Amino acid sequence: MTSLFDQGPPAPCPRPFNMAAHVLGRAAARADHVALIEMGAAGDHLLRYGALEQAVRGTGTGLLRAGLRAGDIVILRLGNTRDFPIAYLGAIAAGIVPVPTSTQLTEPEVARIYADLAPAAVLSAPGVATPDHPRIIDLETLRGFQDLPACPYDMGDPDRQAYIVYTSGTSGQPRAVSHAHRAIWARQMMIRNWYDLRPDDRLLHAGAFNWTFTLGTGLMDPWSVGATALIAEPGTAPDALPDLLARHHATLFAAAPGVFRKMLGAGPLPDLPHLRHGLAAGEKLPPTTAQSWANATGTPIYEAYGMSECSTFISGSPASPVAPDALGRPQPGRRVAIVDDAGHPVELNQPGIIAIHRSDPGLMLGYVNAESDSAARFRGNWFLTGDLGEMTPDHQIRYLGRNDDMMNAGGYRVSPIEVEAALAPFPGLSGIGVTDVEIKPDVRVIAGFYTADQPIDTDALGAFAARHLARYKQPRLYQRLTDLPTSANGKLLRAALRPLYRPEPE
């Protein structure tokens, strides 16, 4: 038997359709229910569903009055406040295409996005790196939009473009991933078969508003069922999260695996009688972390697998738990296979590339301005993720690593080529290679291996990286080598760098 999961297609997305209208479909009926709690040291700030929908649709009106039109692209350079998701949904409600971006991006990185997408406007908050642009809408103006009359939802073909996110690619530069309005419809399969999300849930997400994991799992999905989203203020340390979980009676907790690990390492956890389970994604969940969490809280962590190009489509869940070494099972409604390089499903229990069918409603429309890159990800009707796995007879999928050199830094996928290109101009470097290394069990960081005629001031090199790369892309350590490992034709062998890592003596 082959490694293929196909139990029939999901229910078709309604037509006409608008993603924001779907997310806020229960807002009118739950107008007085709390949609969002921003948890801060100085107190909590609540936003109810009625006020949320008003703010979103008022923002849509303001953007249209500012001269934007359906189909225009806007870049979001906003901080970790409610302004971010309100602007994001406000744009989508009006048919405008938002591009959420990390506050960690530097001006050169944002300038490349401008050049790539030619945005019609930029929504910018103070303190967030924002290169000059002919139309910048500042935060004060943006907040004033929220009280304007509600815009009508821009209803249309669910296959039309709704938003763009960025992911690093093997080409070395971040790639713009275009998604359709239907992407939110596909997330219902996650809600049923990963979260077990209910209207009375209180879901605490440990990430920032502008991380796509937080936007989807922490905000859009809870709001689409009428639940309450809990988000901590910027800078909240992992060791503060357990008390927030307890104080706010959180029923679900979502975070990257590294956050669970840091919470467990900070000391005994408080009693969490309301917590049903944890949700992990962004990087592989170590079984030791899952077991330690279960021992400490009495609750499981359900892992999920997805990527910027497709919503999470493999997961464990309360109704379908999996073995500790498995990612999960394909969610009912998905069509998933383990394939060879030609796109043919391999036999069960054989390694291959994790792939999802091109008909999946959560799959991207394509890479913007990169049609050849989009086409290269497909083999026939299968989209190849670039991750290796194998499928058991009961459809559990084990993760076997990357099929390329992509790194995973705290849940962000980072291209080593991009980091190498940013560091290469540093004076004195004759060669640079970047990969991730394990510095202690289950903890990986980005490392830069370099060659130079003279020892390099790595503090200066680190400062150079900080001027050109977002924090999560910067190497955490550097090591000088006599030569970089290369193939017979001179290609850098990044996998061969890892065994060369030598920890500094304590």
C-alpha positions in Angstrom: 0.0 0.0 0.0 1.2 3.5 -0.8 1.5 6.5 1.6 -1.6 8.3 0.6 -4.4 9.8 2.8 -7.6 10.7 1.0 -11.0 10.5 2.7 -12.8 12.9 0.4 -12.7 16.7 -0.1 -13.8 19.2 2.5 -17.1 21.1 2.1 -16.7 23.7 -0.7 -16.1 27.3 0.3 -19.2 29.5 -0.1 -19.5 32.0 -3.0 -19.3 34.9 -2.7 -17.0 35.1 0.2 -14.8 37.4 2.2 -12.3 36.2 4.8 -12.9 39.0 7.3 -16.7 38.5 7.1 -16.1 34.8 7.9 -13.8 35.6 10.9 -16.4 38.0 12.3 -19.4 36.0 11.3 -20.4 35.5 15.0 -19.6 39.0 16.1 -23.2 40.4 15.9 -24.6 37.5 17.9 -21.9 37.8 20.5 -21.5 41.5 20.6 -21.0 41.7 24.4 -18.7 38.6 24.6 -15.0 39.3 25.1 -13.1 38.7 21.9 -9.6 39.8 23.0 -7.8 40.3 26.3 -4.4 42.1 26.0 -2.7 41.0 29.2 -0.2 43.5 30.7 1.7 44.3 33.8 -0.3 47.5 34.3 -3.6 45.7 33.7 -5.7 44.0 31.1 -7.4 45.6 28.1 -10.6 44.0 26.9 -12.1 44.2 23.4 -15.7 42.9 22.9 -17.0 41.4 19.6 -19.2 44.4 18.8 -16.4 46.8 19.3 -14.0 44.6 17.3 -16.3 44.4 14.3 -16.9 48.2 14.4 -13.1 48.8 14.5 -12.4 46.4 11.7 -15.1 47.7 9.3 -14.4 51.4 10.3 -10.8 50.8 9.4 -11.9 49.4 6.0 -13.9 52.6 5.4 -10.9 54.7 6.4 -8.5 52.9 4.1 -11.0 53.4 1.2 -11.4 57.1 2.0 -7.6 57.4 2.0 -7.7 56.5 -1.7 -7.0 52.8 -1.5 -9.0 50.4 -3.7 -9.8 46.7 -3.7 -6.8 44.8 -4.8 -4.3 47.4 -3.6 -1.4 46.1 -1.4 -0.6 47.6 2.0 2.4 46.8 4.2 1.7 46.5 7.9 4.6 48.0 10.0 2.7 47.9 13.3 3.7 46.8 16.8 2.3 44.1 19.0 -1.0 45.7 19.8 -4.6 45.2 18.8 -4.0 47.7 16.0 -2.3 45.0 14.0 -5.1 42.5 13.7 -7.7 45.3 13.3 -5.8 46.8 10.4 -5.2 43.3 8.9 -8.9 42.4 9.0 -10.0 45.9 8.1 -8.0 45.8 4.9 -9.3 42.4 4.0 -12.9 43.5 4.7 -12.5 46.2 2.1 -10.9 43.9 -0.4 -7.4 45.5 0.2 -4.5 43.1 0.4 -2.5 43.4 3.7 1.1 42.1 4.1 1.8 41.4 7.8 5.5 41.9 8.6 7.7 41.4 11.7 8.7 44.4 13.7 12.2 42.8 13.8 12.8 43.5 10.1 15.4 46.2 9.4 14.9 49.1 7.0 16.9 47.3 4.2 14.7 44.2 4.6 11.5 46.3 4.4 12.9 48.3 1.4 13.2 45.0 -0.5 9.6 44.2 0.3 8.6 47.6 -1.2 10.6 46.8 -4.3 9.1 43.4 -4.6 5.4 44.3 -4.1 5.1 48.0 -5.0 2.6 48.7 -2.1 0.0 51.4 -2.5 0.5 52.4 1.2 2.3 51.5 4.4 0.6 51.4 7.8 3.2 52.5 10.3 3.6 52.8 14.1 6.3 54.8 15.9 9.4 52.9 16.6 8.9 50.3 13.8 11.5 50.5 11.1 9.7 52.0 8.1 11.6 53.3 5.0 10.1 56.3 3.2 7.1 55.7 1.0 4.8 58.1 -0.9 1.8 57.1 1.2 2.4 56.3 4.9 -0.6 56.1 7.1 0.5 56.7 10.7 -0.9 54.9 13.8 -2.9 57.9 15.1 -4.7 58.3 11.7 -5.2 54.5 11.6 -6.8 54.5 15.0 -9.1 57.3 14.0 -10.5 55.2 11.2 -11.9 52.7 13.7 -14.8 55.0 14.6 -15.9 55.6 11.0 -19.1 54.1 9.6 -18.7 50.4 8.8 -17.6 49.5 5.3 -19.5 46.8 3.4 -17.7 43.6 3.1 -16.1 43.2 -0.3 -17.6 39.9 -1.3 -16.3 37.9 -4.3 -14.6 34.9 -5.6 -13.1 32.9 -2.7 -10.1 32.2 -5.0 -9.1 35.9 -5.3 -6.1 37.2 -3.4 -6.7 38.1 0.3 -3.3 38.6 1.9 0.4 38.1 1.4 2.9 36.6 3.9 6.7 36.3 3.6 8.7 33.2 4.0 12.4 32.6 3.4 13.1 30.3 0.5 16.0 28.2 -0.8 16.6 30.9 -3.4 18.1 33.0 -0.6 15.7 35.9 -0.5 12.3 35.9 1.4 9.5 35.1 -0.9 6.1 36.7 -1.0 3.4 34.0 -0.6 0.0 35.0 -1.9 -3.1 33.5 -0.3 -6.8 33.5 -1.2 -9.8 34.4 0.9 -10.6 30.6 1.0 -7.5 30.0 3.2 -9.6 30.8 6.3 -12.3 28.3 5.2 -9.6 25.6 5.2 -8.8 26.3 8.8 -12.0 24.8 9.9 -10.3 21.4 9.5 -7.7 22.6 12.0 -10.3 23.8 14.4 -12.0 20.4 14.5 -8.9 18.2 14.1 -6.2 20.0 16.1 -7.6 22.5 18.6 -11.0 21.1 19.4 -11.8 24.8 19.6 -15.2 25.8 21.2 -17.0 29.1 21.6 -16.5 29.1 25.4 -12.7 28.6 25.1 -10.1 31.1 26.2 -7.0 30.5 24.0 -3.7 32.1 25.1 -1.1 32.4 22.4 2.5 33.1 23.4 3.5 34.9 20.1 3.3 38.4 18.8 0.3 39.7 16.9 2.4 40.1 13.7 3.6 36.4 13.6 1.4 34.5 11.2 1.1 31.6 13.8 -0.4 34.1 16.2 -2.6 35.8 13.6 -4.1 32.4 12.6 -4.1 30.2 15.7 -4.2 32.9 18.3 -6.7 35.3 16.8 -8.5 34.5 13.5 -9.5 31.0 14.6 -10.8 31.8 18.0 -12.8 34.8 16.6 -14.3 32.6 13.8 -16.0 30.4 16.5 -16.7 33.3 18.9 -14.1 32.3 21.5 -11.8 34.6 23.5 -8.2 35.3 22.5 -5.6 36.1 25.2 -2.4 37.8 24.1 0.4 38.9 26.4 2.0 42.4 26.1 5.3 42.7 24.2 8.3 41.5 26.1 6.4 39.1 28.4 9.0 36.5 29.4 8.1 32.8 29.2 8.3 32.4 32.9 5.4 34.9 33.3 3.1 32.9 31.1 2.1 30.1 33.6 0.6 32.7 36.0 -1.3 34.3 33.1 -2.7 31.0 32.1 -3.9 30.4 35.7 -5.2 34.0 36.3 -7.2 34.1 33.0 -8.5 30.5 33.3 -7.1 29.7 29.9 -8.5 26.5 28.4 -6.0 26.2 25.5 -2.4 27.3 25.2 -0.5 27.7 21.9 3.2 28.3 21.5 6.4 27.2 19.7 8.0 24.2 21.4 10.8 26.3 22.7 8.4 28.4 24.8 7.0 25.2 26.5 10.6 24.2 27.2 11.5 27.6 28.8 8.4 27.6 30.9 9.2 24.2 32.2 12.8 25.2 33.0 11.7 28.3 35.0 10.4 26.3 37.9 7.3 24.6 39.2 4.1 25.5 37.3 0.9 26.6 39.1 -2.2 24.5 39.1 -4.0 24.9 35.8 -7.4 23.3 36.4 -9.1 25.0 33.4 -6.4 24.0 30.8 -7.5 21.2 28.5 -4.4 20.9 26.4 -1.5 22.7 24.7 -0.9 23.3 21.0 2.6 23.3 19.5 3.7 24.3 16.0 6.5 26.1 14.2 9.2 23.5 14.8 9.3 19.8 15.8 8.1 19.2 19.3 10.6 17.0 21.2 8.9 14.1 22.9 10.8 14.9 26.1 9.2 18.4 26.2 5.7 16.9 25.6 6.2 14.4 28.4 7.6 17.0 30.8 4.6 19.2 30.2 2.2 16.3 30.7 4.0 15.4 34.0 3.8 19.1 35.2 0.3 20.0 34.1 -1.6 16.7 33.6 -2.5 17.9 30.1 -1.1 16.8 26.7 0.4 18.9 23.9 -1.0 18.3 20.5 1.5 19.0 17.7 0.7 20.3 14.2 2.5 20.7 11.0 2.0 23.4 8.4 4.0 26.1 6.6 3.6 29.6 5.2 2.4 28.2 1.9 -0.4 26.1 3.4 -2.3 26.2 6.6 -1.6 23.4 9.1 -2.8 20.2 7.6 -1.2 17.4 9.8 -1.9 17.3 13.5 -2.7 15.3 16.6 -5.9 16.0 18.5 -7.9 14.9 21.5 -10.0 12.7 19.2 -7.0 11.4 17.3 -3.8 11.2 19.5 -0.6 10.0 18.0 2.6 8.3 19.0 5.2 10.5 20.7 7.5 10.4 17.7 4.8 11.4 15.1 3.8 14.8 13.9 0.2 13.8 13.6 -2.3 12.5 11.0 -3.6 14.3 7.9 -6.7 16.2 8.9 -10.0 14.7 7.5 -10.7 16.7 4.3 -7.1 17.0 3.3 -5.3 14.9 0.7 -1.8 14.2 1.8 0.9 11.8 0.6 4.6 10.9 1.1 6.1 11.1 -2.4 9.3 10.6 -4.2 11.1 13.3 -6.2 8.9 12.6 -9.2 5.7 13.1 -7.1 4.7 9.4 -6.9 3.5 8.2 -3.5 6.0 5.8 -1.9 5.2 2.7 0.0 4.0 2.9 3.6 6.8 3.2 6.2 9.2 4.4 3.5 10.8 7.9 3.6 9.8 10.5 1.1 8.7 14.2 0.8 5.6 15.3 2.7 3.2 16.6 0.0 -0.3 18.0 -0.1 -2.7 18.0 -3.1 -2.9 21.2 -5.2 -6.7 21.3 -4.6 -6.4 22.0 -0.9 -8.3 25.2 -0.1 -5.5 26.2 2.4 -2.8 26.1 -0.3 -1.2 29.3 -1.5 -2.1 30.9 -4.8 1.6 31.1 -5.5 4.8 33.1 -5.0 4.3 36.8 -6.1 6.4 37.7 -9.1 8.0 34.2 -9.1 5.9 31.9 -11.2 8.9 29.6 -11.9 9.5 29.2 -8.2 5.8 28.4 -7.7 5.8 25.8 -10.5 9.0 24.2 -9.1 7.2 23.3 -5.9 4.8 21.0 -7.7 5.1 17.5 -9.1 1.9 16.9 -11.0 -0.9 17.6 -8.6 1.3 17.4 -5.5 2.8 20.4 -3.7 6.1 19.3 -2.2 6.8 20.8 1.2 10.5 20.1 1.3 10.2 18.2 4.5 10.9 14.5 4.7 8.6 12.0 6.5 7.1 8.6 6.4 3.5 7.3 6.9 2.4 4.4 9.0 -0.5 2.1 8.0 -2.8 4.1 10.4 -1.7 7.3 8.6 0.5 8.7 11.4 3.4 10.8 9.9 6.8 10.8 11.3 9.1 13.8 10.6 12.5 13.0 9.2 14.0 16.5 8.7 14.4 18.9 5.8 15.1 18.0 2.2 17.2 21.2 1.8 19.3 23.5 3.9 16.5 25.6 5.5 16.9 26.3 9.2 14.3 26.6 11.9 15.0 29.4 14.4 12.3 29.6 17.1 9.5 28.6 14.7 10.7 30.9 11.9 12.1 29.2 8.8 15.2 31.0 7.7 17.2 30.5 4.5 21.0 30.2 5.2 21.6 31.7 1.7 19.9 35.0 2.8 22.0 35.2 6.0 25.2 34.4 4.1 24.4 37.1 1.5 23.9 39.7 4.2 27.1 38.8 6.1 29.4 38.3 3.1 30.3 42.1 2.6 31.7 42.3 6.2 35.4 43.4 5.9 37.9 40.7 6.3 35.6 37.7 5.5 36.9 35.4 2.8 34.0 32.9 3.2 30.8 32.4 5.2 28.6 29.4 5.7 25.5 29.3 7.9 23.5 26.5 9.4 21.8 25.6 12.7 23.5 23.6 15.4 22.4 21.9 18.6 23.9 23.7 21.6 22.2 21.4 24.1 19.5 18.8 23.9 16.5 20.0 21.8 17.9 23.5 21.5 19.2 24.7 18.1 20.6 28.1 17.1 21.9 29.7 13.9 25.7 29.5 13.7 28.0 31.4 11.3 31.1 29.5 10.1 33.7 31.8 8.4 37.1 31.9 6.9 39.4 34.9 7.2 43.1 35.7 6.9 43.0 37.2 10.4 40.6 36.5 13.4 37.4 38.6 13.1 35.9 40.7 15.8 32.7 38.7 16.2 31.1 41.4 18.2 31.5 43.7 15.3 30.3 41.0 12.9 27.2 40.5 15.2 26.5 44.3 15.1 26.8 44.2 11.3 24.3 41.3 11.2 21.9 43.3 13.4 21.9 46.2 10.9 21.0 44.0 8.0 18.9 41.1 9.4 15.9 40.7 11.7 16.9 39.3 15.1 15.6 35.8 14.4 17.8 35.5 11.3 21.0 36.6 13.1 23.6 33.9 14.0 23.9 33.5 17.8 27.5 32.2 17.5 30.4 32.4 15.1 33.3 30.0 14.5 36.4 30.4 12.4 37.4 27.6 10.1 40.5 27.0 8.0 38.3 26.0 5.0 34.6 25.7 4.4 33.5 22.2 3.3 32.6 22.1 -0.3 31.6 19.5 -2.9 33.8 18.5 -5.9 32.3 21.3 -7.9 32.8 23.8 -5.2 29.3 24.0 -3.7 29.1 24.7 0.0 28.1 21.7 2.0 26.1 23.2 4.9 25.2 19.9 6.4 29.0 19.2 6.8 29.3 22.4 8.9 27.3 21.0 11.9 30.0 18.3 12.9 32.6 21.1 12.9 30.9 23.1 15.7 33.0 23.2 18.8 31.4 24.7 21.9 33.4 27.3 23.7 34.9 25.9 27.0 33.1 27.0 30.1 
